[in-house]
Amino acid sequence: MRRILSGFFIFLSAILTALLPEGLHSQSIHSSDSLNVRTSEKNAFVQTIRSDSGTYIAIRSLSSFLGADHYENVLLKKLEVKFPRVTLKFTAGNAFIVVTTAELRRNRVYQFTAPILYDDQNYYASSNDLLTLFRSTVDSTLSSYQEVVQEQDSLSPAPNVTGFSIEEKKNGTLFRIHLSAPVKDFNRTLQIGEWIYVTLPGAYCDTVAFDTAYTDGIVRRIKPVQSETSLQLSLQIRGKLEQSEIVQDQLSSDILLTLIPTAPEAISDPKIDSAAIRRKQNDRARQQVVNSIAKQKEKWKLDVVVIDPGHGGHDPGTIGIIGTREKDIALGIALKLGEMIKKEMPDVKVVFTRKTDRFVELYRRGQIANENEGKLFISIHCNSTERKPSSANGFEIYLLRPGKTEDAIRIAEKENDVVKLEKDYEDRYQELTEENFIILTMAQSAYVKQSERYAEMLEETMSAQMEGMRQPVKQAGFYVLVGASMPNVLVESGYLSNVKDERFLRSPAGQKKIATAILNGLKGYKNEYEDENR
């Protein structure tokens, strides 16, 4: 059963999907191939493409071979593949596949190892993933063999920037961009402040290797910015340019950019040392680079942690065997954690979604985190089973994903049900379907790696602090995590339906132990997070 979600987030999901670019693959397509597939009754060749990461099968081609009908939402880039007893829904740029079968009451969500590619009105899926899914849901006899490569001139390799060279001339500087293949419709902007920008449609490069600074000369720095459809080279220039021109070398695929500086003013005082002036200019330029690097490092500091004590006010949360309220335990742990962070990590600002026993709407918790520019969001809760007392015990750590188990789905539904306590919730919230949830989690894709890493470190520190209570990191669809645009986790600190856990959670010593474990995980994560971004 799926409950309700903020209309704002549903609106956001539609915007995110509508803005997906036409070419959703970030990898160059090298050739068009075919793959021989067969079942127990027939065989045929289906269309495939080769990219940097492997072979992808055209979804329509394979599903048509198996007898499917197709329905496409062109605007949202969605493809529905309908078989007699199963329907599969694919979304361009998304690795989650929704599968509906006649036997099951609820949809199931599968996660592929790579997102669905979209190119020239065709949808492609990783061959291993798609064949495995179709075997398990459509035809268990499906197999493949003998890939046949067919050359196709229209799919030429994407131009790759292999390097740069700078030649100082008497009347200016020649900046050469070395390319493996020609680029069409390239352009450059006129100088904007210190920068000039060169755009190469369809090109790509190793942005880390080619992010380069120069100690002297007219070019101070080259900063490549890679997008889905083009490569932008940002050139930081020393001084002002009088003129710049961009052309393609007739003897190669290289791009030539000429940079002619503004003529310096005549120096009337013979006592002025021109070499000293140049040294001063270079020193100032180096200091600007140092200041810029320092500013970027400051941006990547983990300096704001948002602590979210679940429930509150007229929402008590789950109730324990002897009447312990989840909202009190969550707030107790949160306040202790906040004090520890302030004492032991003074460079980290602590933001609470609530510091007292008051009700805070789910959507508002994410807003508070975003308004304070949080770098990590930690939501604290307590667990319970429907039957009390129960033997289920221990902490659990959750990431924002579609739930894989019935328990995970049940727990998420219990926590999400709090929206019914909000005034006029019917007008503010709408139904959350598996598809909507998948689209919403795309907005969190930038924080997946950090969320997973902190969850792993937190699981280790909590296991060390609370012996015999080790639990693996889990995943479920918690609404409170959707709105926080930053790495985030939800901690179920223990089971109030378990007598031993409830006593532990009620005690100040137990709450302190949990807070200490969260703090220790935070310390390790902060060090690793900032090291990676130095």
N, C-alpha and C positions, 0 to 999 in steps of 0.2 A: 504493500500500500504506500502510495506517495502522497505527501501532504500538500504544503503550500509554500510559495516563495514570493519574494518581493517583486511587484510589477516592474520596478526599476531594473532589477537584474534580468528579467525576461526581456525588457526593452534593450538592455545592454547586449544580451546574447544575440538578438537579431541584428544589431548594428555591427557586432564583431564579425558575424557570418557574412553579412552583406558586403563588408569591406574587404573580404578575402580577395587577393589578387587573382588575375586570370590564370597565370602560370604558377601553380602552388608548389611545384617541386623546386627545392633549392639546389638541386644537383643537375649537372649537365647530362643531357641525353646523348649517348654516343651512337646508337644505332637502333634500327627497328628489326626485331627478330620474330621468330615464331617457335612455339613449343608444341610438341606432339603429346596430346593427352588422350586418355582412353578410359572407358568403363568396361564392365563385363559384356556390354552389348555393342559398343561402337567406339570409334576413335576419330580424331581430327586434329588439324593444326589450329592453335589459337594465337592471337596477336600478343606479342610482348615487346617491351623496350628494355634496353640496358642503360643503367645509370651508374654513377660512381659507387653506389652502395649495393649493386646487384641487379638481379632480373625482376621485373615487374610485369604482371599479367594484366591485360585489358579485362576489366571485370565484366563488361558486356559480352565480350567474345567468349569467355569461359562459361558464363551463366547461360548464354544462348545455346551453346553446345549441350548444356544439361537441361534445356527446355524451360527456361525462366521467362517471365514477362518483366518489363522494365518501366518504371515511372521516375521522371526526373524533375526536380525543382531547380530550374536553371538559375534563378536569382540567388538561392541559398547554396548552390553547388552541392545538391544532395541527390543520390541515386538509390532508388528502392528496387531491390531484386526480389521478385515474387515467384516462389515455387508453390506447388499444390499444398504442402504442409508446413512450409517455413518461409518467412520473409526476412530479408537482410537489408539493413539500411546503412549506406556508406556516405560519409561526408568528406569532401575534398579538404585536404590539409589536416585531417583528424585521424588519430590512430584507434579510436574507439568505434566498434561496430555493434549496432543494436540488432539482436536476433529475436524474432518472435515465432514461436511454434504453436501448433494447434493443441499440443498436450499440456503446455505450461500456462499457468494463469498470469505470470508476470514475465516481462521481457528480461532477457539476459544480455549482458554487455561483455563483449570480448575486446581485449586490447592487443592490437598488432604491434610488432616490433618497430614499425615505421609508419608514418602517416600515409594516407591515400594521396597519390599524385593526381594532378589534373592538368591535362595538356591537350590543346586543340579539341575541346569538347569530349574528351575521353577520360575515363577514370581508371587508374592503375593501382594495384595492390601488390605488395611483396609476394613473390610466387610461393614461397614456403608457407607464409601465413594464410594466403587465400586457398591453396590446395588443402591445407590442414583443416580450415574451417568448413570447406565444402565437403570434405570426407566425413566430418563429424556430424554435419547437419543435413546434407543432401544425398550423397551417394558414397558409401564406404568403399566402393570398388574403384573410385577415381584414382588414376596414377598418371605419371608423366615420364617422358623419356626423349632423348635426342633433340636437343635444342639446335635449330637451324638458323644461322645468321644470314640475313638478307641485307645487302648493302642498300642504303637509301641516301641519295645525294642531298635531299632536302634537309636531312638531319645532320648537318655538319657539326664538328666539335665546337663548343663555345670558346670564344677567345680567352686566353689565359695570359695575365700579365706576368711575365717572367723576370722582370727587373726594371730598373731605372738607371739612367746615366745623365750626368750634368756636365756640359761643356761651356766653359767660360770663354766668350768671344770679346773682341775689342769693343763692339757696340752693344753688347748684351749677353744674355745667357740662353743656351739651347738645352731645354729639358726634354729628354727622349724617354718615351714609355715603350718598353719592349713587349711585343704581343706575339702570341703563337698563331693568331688568325686575325683577319681584318675585322674592324668594327665599323658598323654603319651608324650614321646620325650622331656621331660624337660631338660634344660641344664643350665650351668653357665659358664661365661667367667673367665679367669684368671684376676688377679687384673690389672686394667688400672689406673695408678695414684692413687687416693684415692678411686676408685670405683671398685666394683665387681657387675656383672649383672646376674640375674637369670631370665630365660624366661620360662613361663608356657603356652604352646599352649592351646587355647580354654578357659582359665580361666578368671575370672573377679573379681573385688572387688570394694569397695567404696574407690576411690582414695583419696578423701578428708579426710575421717576418718582415713585411714591408712598411711597418709603422716606424719611421726613421727620422732622426734629428741630425742636423748638420751644424758644425761649430762656426763655419764662415760661409761666405757666398750669399747670393741673393735669396736662395731657398733655405729657409730655416728648418722646416719640418714637412714631411709628407705623412698624412694620416688617411689611410684607405677606409672607406665605409662601404660594406657589402650589403646589398639588398637582394630581394628575390629576382629583380629584373635588370639591375644595373650595378656598376661599380662606380663610386664617386671617390675621386682623389682630391683631398683637401690639401692645398699647398699654402703653408704659412710663409709670407714674403717679408724680407727685411726692406723697409723703405717703401716708397711709392713707385708704381709702374707708370711709365709714359705710354707704353704700348705693349700689347701681347697678341700673338696670332697662333692659331692651331691648325695643323695640316697633317695629312697622312703621307708617310714616306713612299715615294713611287717605286722604290726598289725593295721594300719590305712591308710588313704589316704594322710597323712602328708608328706611333703618334709623335709628332714633333711640336713642342710648345716653345715659342720664342718669348722671352721676357726682357723687355728693354726698360731699364730704370729711368726715373726722372733725373735729368742732368742736375748735379749738385750746384748750389749757388757759389759764385766766385768768392774766394777768400781774399779780402782786401788787406788784412793785417798779416804781413810776412812773418810776424813772431808766432803766429798760431801754427802748432805742429799738427799737420794733417794725419800723421800716423797715430798721434795721441787721440785725435778725434775718432778714428776708426776703432782704436782699442776701447774707448769709452762706449762707443755704439755696440761693440761686441759684448762688452761686459753687461750693458743694459739688456741686450737680447738674451744672454744666458740667464740673467736674473729673472726675466719674464718667463722663460721656460721652466726654471726652478719653481717659480710661484704658481705656474699653471699645473705642474705635476703635484705640488703640495695641495692645491685646491681639489684636484681629482682624488687624491688619497683621502682627503677629509670627507668627500662625498661617499666613499666606500667604507667608512668606519661604521661598526655596529654600535651606534651611540644612543639608540632609542629602542627600548623593549616595552611592548604593550602587554599587560597582564589582564586577562579577562576572567574574573570569577563568575561562573555560570549562575543563572537564575537570579533571585533577589526580589525583595518587596513582596507583592501578593503572589509571586511564583516561588514556592518553596523547593521545587525540584522533587527528586525522589525522597521518600521517607523511610528511615531505617526501622529495624525491628523494635527498638526501644524509643522511637520517635525522633531520631537524629535527622535534621533537615539538610539536604544537599547544599542549599544556598549558604548555610552557616559554615560548613566544612570548606567549601570552595573559597569563601571570603577569608577564612582563617589562614588557609595555606597561601593565598595570594598576598595578604598583608605581610606575612612572615617572609615570603620570598622577596617582596619589594624592599623591606628593611635590609635584608641580607645584601641585595644588589647595591643599594645605596652605600652600605658600609664597605663592602669588599670590591666593588666595581664603581668607584666614584665618577668615572668618565662616562658612565651609562645613565641616561635619563630614564626614569620609570614612569610610565603612563598607565593608569588604571581605567578600565571601562566603568567600574564602580568601586568606591572605597567604603561604602556603607550599605545597609540593608535596604536597597531601593531597586525598583524594577527598571531595567534598561532593555529596550526592544532589540531584537537580533540585528536588524539592519543598521541600527544606530551604533552598535559595537564596532562594526567594520568602519563606519564613518569616523568614529573617534580615533581609531588606529591610523587611518589615512590622513586625517587632519593634522595629526601630530608627527607625520612623516616617520612612522615606525619602521624599524628594520627587522623586527621579529614579533610575531603575535602568538601568545601562549594562552589557550583557553582551558580553564581548570574546572573539572566536574567530578561527580561520583557516579558509580554504576549501581545497577540493581537488576534482579530478576523478578519475573512476575510472581513466582512462588517464594514465600519467605517463611522460615529461613531457608537458605540454600548453601550448597558447598562451593559454588563459584566464588573465587576470590582473586585478589591481586590487582595491580594496576594494568592499564592498557593505554597505548599511545596510538592515536589515529592521524592519518593524513587525509586530505580532501581528494577522494576518488569515488567512483561508483562502488558500493559495497559488494564484496565477493562472497560473503557468507550470510546466512539467515540471521545469525546473531548480530553481525555488523549492521545489517539493514534495520533490525529491531532497535538497536541502541540509537542509531541516527534518528529514527522516527520518534523515539521517546524524547530526545533532546530537541528535535525540530518542532514538536507539538506545542512548545511554549508560545508560538505565535498566536495561538487561539486566545491567549490571555491579553493580547494587545487590543486596544480600542479600534473598532472599525477595521479589523484585520481582513475581512472579506474584500474590502475595496483596495487594500494595499497589496494583498498577496494573491498570487495565482497558483494553479497547480504546477508542480515540478515533475516533468516527465524525464525519462532517461535521456532523450535527445536534448532537451533543454539543459539538463545537467552537464552533458558532455560539452556543449557549446560554452557554458559558463566556465567550466574548468579550463578551457583554452585560454581564458584571460589570466589564469594562474600559471600558465606554462613556463613563464620566465622564472618562477620561484620553485619549480619542482625539485631541482637538484639540491638547493639549500634546505628546503623543507625535509627532504628525505635524509639529508646528512644530519641535521639537528635531531630528528626523530631517532636515528640510529645511536647518536651519542647520548641522548637522553635515556634511551632504553638501557644502555650500558651502565650509566651512573645510578639509575633507579634500581636496577637489578643488584648492583653492588651495595647500595644503601639498605635494601630490603631483601634479605636473603630468602630464597625459597619461593619468590613471587615473580619469577622471570616470565615475561610474555613477549612474543614477537610483535613488531610494528604492524598495525592493521590499517585498513582503509574503509571509509564510509562517507556518505554524502551529508556532512554537517553544514547547515545553512550559515552558521555563524562564521565559518571559515571562508565562505564565498566572497564576502565583501571586503576582506582584508587584503589589500594589494601589496603583499610582502610574504616572505616565508612564514608558514604557520603550522601549528600542530594543536591537537586537542588531547588533553590528558584526563583519562578516567582514573582517578587516584585510588580507587578501591571499591568494593561492593558493600553498600549499606544493607544488603540482604544477607550478608554473612556476619555472624555474631563476632568473630575474631576481628574481621576487617573493620566493623563498625566501632568497636572499642578503640582500635588503633587510630582510626580517623577522628574520633571525638577527642582524643588526648592531645594536649599541646605538644607533647614529645613526638607523637606520630606525625602531626602536621609539620613540625620543624624538620623531621627526617625527610619528608617528601619535598619540602621547600629546599632543603640542602641538596638533595639529589638533582632537582631542576636547576639550581644554581651551578652545581659542578658541571652539568652538561652544557650550560650556557657559557661558562668560562672556556671550556675546550672548543666549543663552536665559534666563539668570538675570535680566539687566536687563529683558528684555521681559516675563518672567513676573511679576516683582515690580511692574513699572509697571502692568500690567493689573489687579493686585489691590490697588492702593493706594486 
